[in-house]
């Protein structure tokens, strides 16, 4: 599979007063052409900051990319000028945001907003842009698209608003779509429709998708590979089928254990004890140690590396480093 995006040791820090918060602290991964990569983790784990860093959609007054490379077709996006980045953003790489109503401009019609996205990146007349906007609305299954072109965002349901955002993201046939929790604000029926739509688009256009979510069920339904994040770092990576069949990191096991099962009757669902701590750079321990049932002395003294297990699987845990050391010794 052709690698279309490669993120190398990405570090994005928030600075508030004298505090330095390592929101993303050395994350690396690749994305293949036509692949869906899921990034999963609790709120505050750094998922959204990763994708916003890729397209440099960050508040420069409080946020800075400290280190790393983001290679899109071999070109480092972090070294491009603002003008060059604007041509990539919305053109080659598009983003679908979490809350569609807050992402759409309330004073412009749906048609105007889609046409603006098209005209920003393509040379065509207003009439041609309108025809393309109409086709895009048809492509994302908006009923009566010729009427919806004249509607304002508040006149549409949440699911319809999200379809409009997807239409805008598709306007210039991007190579990659970054979908940041695109179904969170929707009911389960509409969630399923949006996920089916994204799958259909991926199959028809051979488009790559990075899907951000906290929902392991969405990951299982949509993704080829998954990256589990916690406290600003990746703690596990692998094919979805492998990770669901045999989760390695204690955090991943906890996430999967919290999913309701139709086969077991439980009065209470499992919950990982505690909450994501507030980290400050530099971090000198395993980030999950305060919530882990397997913690031992080394976990509190030194952060584990991202250890390759084989067959494209990685895990950040001292338990597996010890196994590697033992195997090497034998």
ZADOKE-904782 format. One record per residue (C-alpha): residue in three letters; x, y, z; residue number from 1; chain. Coordinates in Angstrom, 3 decimals. Last residue first. Layout:
<atoms>
ATOM ALA X Y Z NUM A
...
</atoms>
This chain:
<atoms>
ATOM UNK 17.839 -16.273 26.119 330 A
ATOM UNK 18.861 -12.763 27.124 329 A
ATOM UNK 17.100 -11.260 24.123 328 A
ATOM UNK 13.875 -13.056 25.025 327 A
ATOM UNK 14.136 -11.754 28.604 326 A
ATOM UNK 14.801 -8.169 27.473 325 A
ATOM UNK 11.850 -8.328 25.068 324 A
ATOM UNK 9.594 -9.655 27.841 323 A
ATOM UNK 10.754 -6.848 30.136 322 A
ATOM UNK 9.977 -4.279 27.446 321 A
ATOM UNK 6.536 -5.873 27.154 320 A
ATOM UNK 5.658 -5.227 30.788 319 A
ATOM UNK 7.280 -1.783 30.517 318 A
ATOM UNK 4.402 -0.560 28.349 317 A
ATOM UNK 4.110 1.531 25.180 316 A
ATOM UNK 2.799 -0.962 22.593 315 A
ATOM UNK 3.414 -1.416 18.873 314 A
ATOM UNK 1.918 -3.790 16.303 313 A
ATOM UNK 2.800 -3.804 12.590 312 A
ATOM UNK 3.275 -7.583 12.407 311 A
ATOM UNK 5.783 -7.530 15.283 310 A
ATOM UNK 5.847 -6.357 18.911 309 A
ATOM UNK 7.523 -2.997 18.273 308 A
ATOM UNK 7.931 -1.063 21.564 307 A
ATOM UNK 6.895 2.576 21.908 306 A
ATOM UNK 9.315 3.506 24.703 305 A
ATOM UNK 8.445 3.333 28.424 304 A
ATOM UNK 8.525 6.481 30.587 303 A
ATOM UNK 10.817 6.163 33.588 302 A
ATOM UNK 10.514 6.314 37.376 301 A
ATOM UNK 6.857 5.572 38.139 300 A
ATOM UNK 6.643 2.637 35.698 299 A
ATOM UNK 9.983 1.295 36.971 298 A
ATOM UNK 8.504 0.706 40.426 297 A
ATOM UNK 5.530 -1.438 39.414 296 A
ATOM UNK 2.075 -0.797 37.895 295 A
ATOM UNK -0.057 -3.745 36.763 294 A
ATOM UNK -3.477 -2.441 37.894 293 A
ATOM UNK -2.930 0.854 36.058 292 A
ATOM UNK -4.615 4.176 36.912 291 A
ATOM UNK -1.681 6.162 38.334 290 A
ATOM UNK 0.728 4.369 35.944 289 A
ATOM UNK -0.995 5.551 32.736 288 A
ATOM UNK 1.508 8.277 31.870 287 A
ATOM UNK 4.477 5.975 32.443 286 A
ATOM UNK 6.976 8.180 34.203 285 A
ATOM UNK 9.315 11.128 33.588 284 A
ATOM UNK 7.114 13.636 31.727 283 A
ATOM UNK 8.882 16.869 30.692 282 A
ATOM UNK 6.593 18.656 30.272 281 A
ATOM UNK 3.446 18.998 32.377 280 A
ATOM UNK 0.674 16.421 32.616 279 A
ATOM UNK -2.846 16.913 34.017 278 A
ATOM UNK -4.007 13.412 34.869 277 A
ATOM UNK -6.574 11.481 32.764 276 A
ATOM UNK -9.177 10.203 35.208 275 A
ATOM UNK -9.482 7.733 38.058 274 A
ATOM UNK -10.532 4.079 37.778 273 A
ATOM UNK -11.199 2.639 34.298 272 A
ATOM UNK -14.928 1.933 34.199 271 A
ATOM UNK -16.608 -1.477 33.877 270 A
ATOM UNK -20.348 -1.380 33.250 269 A
ATOM UNK -22.673 -2.005 36.182 268 A
ATOM UNK -25.505 -4.497 36.682 267 A
ATOM UNK -23.924 -6.838 34.180 266 A
ATOM UNK -25.574 -9.489 32.010 265 A
ATOM UNK -23.162 -10.906 29.467 264 A
ATOM UNK -23.695 -11.872 25.824 263 A
ATOM UNK -25.032 -8.532 24.573 262 A
ATOM UNK -21.887 -6.816 25.857 261 A
ATOM UNK -21.526 -3.158 26.868 260 A
ATOM UNK -18.080 -1.662 26.077 259 A
ATOM UNK -16.091 -0.776 29.228 258 A
ATOM UNK -13.854 -3.845 28.898 257 A
ATOM UNK -12.619 -2.564 25.522 256 A
ATOM UNK -11.441 0.724 26.998 255 A
ATOM UNK -9.827 -1.050 29.957 254 A
ATOM UNK -7.973 -3.475 27.712 253 A
ATOM UNK -6.664 -0.539 25.680 252 A
ATOM UNK -5.427 1.104 28.895 251 A
ATOM UNK -3.726 -2.102 30.088 250 A
ATOM UNK -1.788 -2.211 26.772 249 A
ATOM UNK -1.880 -5.458 24.798 248 A
ATOM UNK -5.350 -5.890 23.342 247 A
ATOM UNK -5.718 -9.333 21.722 246 A
ATOM UNK -8.763 -9.841 19.494 245 A
ATOM UNK -9.708 -6.156 19.398 244 A
ATOM UNK -6.105 -5.128 18.714 243 A
ATOM UNK -5.572 -7.752 16.030 242 A
ATOM UNK -8.807 -7.016 14.133 241 A
ATOM UNK -8.157 -3.281 14.346 240 A
ATOM UNK -4.696 -3.625 12.820 239 A
ATOM UNK -2.084 -2.207 15.148 238 A
ATOM UNK -1.054 0.611 17.460 237 A
ATOM UNK -0.852 0.983 21.236 236 A
ATOM UNK 0.147 3.634 23.796 235 A
ATOM UNK 0.360 6.622 21.447 234 A
ATOM UNK 1.269 9.763 23.371 233 A
ATOM UNK -0.475 12.947 24.547 232 A
ATOM UNK -1.881 11.610 27.809 231 A
ATOM UNK -3.384 8.491 26.248 230 A
ATOM UNK -3.711 7.574 22.589 229 A
ATOM UNK -4.762 4.302 20.934 228 A
ATOM UNK -3.890 4.161 17.231 227 A
ATOM UNK -6.090 1.981 15.054 226 A
ATOM UNK -5.857 0.217 11.720 225 A
ATOM UNK -8.459 -0.730 9.092 224 A
ATOM UNK -11.238 1.436 10.501 223 A
ATOM UNK -14.996 1.839 10.145 222 A
ATOM UNK -17.026 -0.651 12.195 221 A
ATOM UNK -14.473 -1.539 14.874 220 A
ATOM UNK -13.440 2.112 15.320 219 A
ATOM UNK -17.083 3.181 15.634 218 A
ATOM UNK -17.600 0.532 18.325 217 A
ATOM UNK -14.482 1.756 20.165 216 A
ATOM UNK -16.085 5.187 20.605 215 A
ATOM UNK -13.691 7.916 21.745 214 A
ATOM UNK -13.321 9.132 18.178 213 A
ATOM UNK -10.967 10.634 15.591 212 A
ATOM UNK -11.149 9.127 12.088 211 A
ATOM UNK -8.192 9.636 9.762 210 A
ATOM UNK -9.463 8.927 6.267 209 A
ATOM UNK -7.770 8.055 2.972 208 A
ATOM UNK -9.739 8.372 -0.285 207 A
ATOM UNK -10.147 5.644 -2.886 206 A
ATOM UNK -12.994 7.752 -4.388 205 A
ATOM UNK -15.795 5.166 -4.468 204 A
ATOM UNK -14.651 3.044 -1.514 203 A
ATOM UNK -13.801 5.989 0.760 202 A
ATOM UNK -17.031 7.772 -0.165 201 A
ATOM UNK -19.085 4.666 0.658 200 A
ATOM UNK -17.334 4.251 4.002 199 A
ATOM UNK -17.949 7.927 4.853 198 A
ATOM UNK -21.642 7.560 3.946 197 A
ATOM UNK -21.998 4.394 6.022 196 A
ATOM UNK -20.476 6.247 8.979 195 A
ATOM UNK -22.930 9.138 8.481 194 A
ATOM UNK -25.894 6.747 8.280 193 A
ATOM UNK -24.835 4.899 11.435 192 A
ATOM UNK -24.506 8.152 13.358 191 A
ATOM UNK -27.965 9.172 12.101 190 A
ATOM UNK -29.485 6.088 13.744 189 A
ATOM UNK -27.382 6.494 16.906 188 A
ATOM UNK -28.354 10.120 17.561 187 A
ATOM UNK -25.927 12.836 16.489 186 A
ATOM UNK -23.589 15.168 18.401 185 A
ATOM UNK -20.684 12.672 18.484 184 A
ATOM UNK -20.950 11.558 14.841 183 A
ATOM UNK -18.086 13.489 13.191 182 A
ATOM UNK -15.612 12.877 16.047 181 A
ATOM UNK -12.847 14.751 14.171 180 A
ATOM UNK -12.886 13.449 10.587 179 A
ATOM UNK -9.631 14.266 8.765 178 A
ATOM UNK -10.220 13.557 5.077 177 A
ATOM UNK -7.215 12.749 2.904 176 A
ATOM UNK -6.521 12.793 -0.857 175 A
ATOM UNK -8.960 15.651 -1.396 174 A
ATOM UNK -11.592 15.697 -4.152 173 A
ATOM UNK -11.934 19.506 -4.214 172 A
ATOM UNK -15.484 19.710 -2.846 171 A
ATOM UNK -15.260 16.552 -0.727 170 A
ATOM UNK -14.789 18.456 2.559 169 A
ATOM UNK -17.661 20.764 1.618 168 A
ATOM UNK -19.913 17.744 0.980 167 A
ATOM UNK -18.816 16.274 4.331 166 A
ATOM UNK -19.780 19.538 6.024 165 A
ATOM UNK -23.160 19.429 4.259 164 A
ATOM UNK -23.668 15.845 5.442 163 A
ATOM UNK -22.987 17.008 9.017 162 A
ATOM UNK -25.637 19.713 8.659 161 A
ATOM UNK -28.098 17.111 7.361 160 A
ATOM UNK -27.473 14.911 10.396 159 A
ATOM UNK -27.921 17.824 12.774 158 A
ATOM UNK -31.201 18.836 11.111 157 A
ATOM UNK -31.272 21.705 8.622 156 A
ATOM UNK -32.974 25.116 8.809 155 A
ATOM UNK -30.330 26.425 11.216 154 A
ATOM UNK -27.679 26.010 8.484 153 A
ATOM UNK -29.429 28.369 6.016 152 A
ATOM UNK -31.363 26.938 3.069 151 A
ATOM UNK -30.940 28.056 -0.562 150 A
ATOM UNK -28.873 25.041 -1.666 149 A
ATOM UNK -31.386 22.876 0.188 148 A
ATOM UNK -33.969 23.434 -2.570 147 A
ATOM UNK -31.793 22.077 -5.408 146 A
ATOM UNK -30.654 19.297 -3.048 145 A
ATOM UNK -34.182 17.858 -2.614 144 A
ATOM UNK -32.924 15.119 -0.241 143 A
ATOM UNK -29.235 15.297 0.809 142 A
ATOM UNK -27.655 11.935 -0.041 141 A
ATOM UNK -23.963 12.893 0.265 140 A
ATOM UNK -23.470 12.644 -3.515 139 A
ATOM UNK -26.632 14.647 -4.205 138 A
ATOM UNK -25.271 17.490 -2.083 137 A
ATOM UNK -21.990 17.252 -4.000 136 A
ATOM UNK -23.805 17.405 -7.354 135 A
ATOM UNK -25.613 20.594 -6.309 134 A
ATOM UNK -22.318 22.135 -5.191 133 A
ATOM UNK -20.819 21.207 -8.592 132 A
ATOM UNK -23.678 22.938 -10.421 131 A
ATOM UNK -23.250 26.007 -8.200 130 A
ATOM UNK -19.504 26.069 -8.862 129 A
ATOM UNK -20.161 25.934 -12.604 128 A
ATOM UNK -22.564 28.866 -12.334 127 A
ATOM UNK -20.114 30.828 -10.203 126 A
ATOM UNK -17.423 30.330 -12.864 125 A
ATOM UNK -14.402 28.067 -12.502 124 A
ATOM UNK -10.807 28.087 -11.254 123 A
ATOM UNK -10.575 25.720 -8.296 122 A
ATOM UNK -9.263 26.053 -4.736 121 A
ATOM UNK -11.140 28.978 -3.188 120 A
ATOM UNK -13.937 28.632 -5.771 119 A
ATOM UNK -14.937 25.196 -4.421 118 A
ATOM UNK -15.027 26.170 -0.739 117 A
ATOM UNK -16.958 29.333 -1.650 116 A
ATOM UNK -19.462 27.268 -3.631 115 A
ATOM UNK -20.083 25.051 -0.591 114 A
ATOM UNK -20.701 28.102 1.605 113 A
ATOM UNK -22.932 29.863 -0.896 112 A
ATOM UNK -25.063 26.755 -1.437 111 A
ATOM UNK -25.577 26.198 2.292 110 A
ATOM UNK -26.822 29.750 2.648 109 A
ATOM UNK -24.797 32.373 4.475 108 A
ATOM UNK -25.591 34.120 7.771 107 A
ATOM UNK -25.213 31.084 10.072 106 A
ATOM UNK -21.660 30.234 8.953 105 A
ATOM UNK -21.156 26.481 9.343 104 A
ATOM UNK -18.656 25.001 11.816 103 A
ATOM UNK -20.746 25.787 14.924 102 A
ATOM UNK -23.698 23.904 13.440 101 A
ATOM UNK -21.539 20.960 12.372 100 A
ATOM UNK -20.082 20.181 15.815 99 A
ATOM UNK -17.261 17.630 15.522 98 A
ATOM UNK -15.416 18.939 12.491 97 A
ATOM UNK -14.890 17.414 9.054 96 A
ATOM UNK -11.437 18.283 7.734 95 A
ATOM UNK -9.957 18.382 4.252 94 A
ATOM UNK -6.474 17.535 2.936 93 A
ATOM UNK -5.551 18.029 -0.731 92 A
ATOM UNK -7.693 21.135 -1.222 91 A
ATOM UNK -9.304 22.170 2.059 90 A
ATOM UNK -5.905 22.789 3.614 89 A
ATOM UNK -3.267 22.154 0.934 88 A
ATOM UNK -3.746 25.534 -0.784 87 A
ATOM UNK -3.863 27.251 2.605 86 A
ATOM UNK -0.573 25.575 3.525 85 A
ATOM UNK 1.205 27.104 0.537 84 A
ATOM UNK -0.013 30.571 1.542 83 A
ATOM UNK 1.017 30.089 5.171 82 A
ATOM UNK 4.485 28.968 4.103 81 A
ATOM UNK 5.372 25.278 4.161 80 A
ATOM UNK 7.858 23.803 6.645 79 A
ATOM UNK 5.348 21.985 8.848 78 A
ATOM UNK 3.754 20.397 5.789 77 A
ATOM UNK 6.910 18.398 5.033 76 A
ATOM UNK 6.557 17.175 1.425 75 A
ATOM UNK 7.074 13.442 0.747 74 A
ATOM UNK 3.496 12.796 -0.407 73 A
ATOM UNK 2.372 14.509 2.800 72 A
ATOM UNK 5.203 14.343 5.343 71 A
ATOM UNK 4.391 15.759 8.762 70 A
ATOM UNK 7.680 16.201 10.631 69 A
ATOM UNK 8.449 16.603 14.317 68 A
ATOM UNK 9.222 19.219 16.929 67 A
ATOM UNK 7.850 22.037 19.040 66 A
ATOM UNK 4.532 22.659 17.299 65 A
ATOM UNK 3.271 25.624 19.297 64 A
ATOM UNK 0.000 26.451 20.986 63 A
ATOM UNK -1.125 29.379 23.137 62 A
ATOM UNK -1.024 32.459 20.867 61 A
ATOM UNK -0.643 30.331 17.722 60 A
ATOM UNK -4.147 28.897 18.068 59 A
ATOM UNK -3.893 25.816 15.876 58 A
ATOM UNK -5.051 24.683 12.418 57 A
ATOM UNK -1.626 23.588 11.241 56 A
ATOM UNK -3.043 20.950 8.837 55 A
ATOM UNK -1.281 18.050 10.581 54 A
ATOM UNK -1.333 19.923 13.908 53 A
ATOM UNK -5.145 19.988 13.854 52 A
ATOM UNK -5.089 16.205 13.343 51 A
ATOM UNK -2.832 15.592 16.343 50 A
ATOM UNK -4.541 18.185 18.543 49 A
ATOM UNK -7.845 16.376 18.030 48 A
ATOM UNK -6.484 13.118 19.450 47 A
ATOM UNK -4.478 14.587 22.346 46 A
ATOM UNK -5.654 12.376 25.241 45 A
ATOM UNK -7.787 15.116 26.784 44 A
ATOM UNK -11.091 13.361 26.139 43 A
ATOM UNK -10.524 9.605 26.287 42 A
ATOM UNK -8.799 7.687 23.506 41 A
ATOM UNK -9.118 6.566 19.897 40 A
ATOM UNK -7.362 7.388 16.643 39 A
ATOM UNK -8.798 5.372 13.745 38 A
ATOM UNK -6.914 4.984 10.478 37 A
ATOM UNK -8.988 4.393 7.333 36 A
ATOM UNK -6.861 3.403 4.344 35 A
ATOM UNK -7.417 4.367 0.696 34 A
ATOM UNK -3.785 5.454 0.283 33 A
ATOM UNK -1.828 4.490 3.399 32 A
ATOM UNK -1.478 6.506 6.583 31 A
ATOM UNK 1.651 6.423 8.745 30 A
ATOM UNK 2.239 6.969 12.461 29 A
ATOM UNK 4.381 8.883 14.957 28 A
ATOM UNK 3.445 10.761 18.150 27 A
ATOM UNK 6.176 12.434 20.219 26 A
ATOM UNK 4.368 14.447 22.874 25 A
ATOM UNK 0.981 15.731 21.762 24 A
ATOM UNK -0.780 17.826 24.414 23 A
ATOM UNK 2.532 18.304 26.258 22 A
ATOM UNK 1.321 21.071 28.623 21 A
ATOM UNK 3.906 23.766 29.408 20 A
ATOM UNK 2.975 25.874 32.422 19 A
ATOM UNK 4.487 29.293 33.149 18 A
ATOM UNK 1.482 31.194 31.769 17 A
ATOM UNK -0.462 28.779 29.611 16 A
ATOM UNK 1.650 27.144 26.906 15 A
ATOM UNK 0.135 24.258 24.964 14 A
ATOM UNK 2.636 21.875 23.368 13 A
ATOM UNK 2.631 20.035 20.031 12 A
ATOM UNK 5.252 17.336 19.509 11 A
ATOM UNK 5.114 15.137 16.407 10 A
ATOM UNK 7.767 12.400 16.359 9 A
ATOM UNK 7.204 11.574 12.664 8 A
ATOM UNK 3.823 11.750 10.920 7 A
ATOM UNK 3.778 10.063 7.513 6 A
ATOM UNK 1.022 10.613 4.977 5 A
ATOM UNK 0.372 9.008 1.550 4 A
ATOM UNK 2.035 5.651 2.077 3 A
ATOM UNK 1.291 3.437 -0.942 2 A
ATOM UNK 0.000 0.000 0.000 1 A
</atoms>
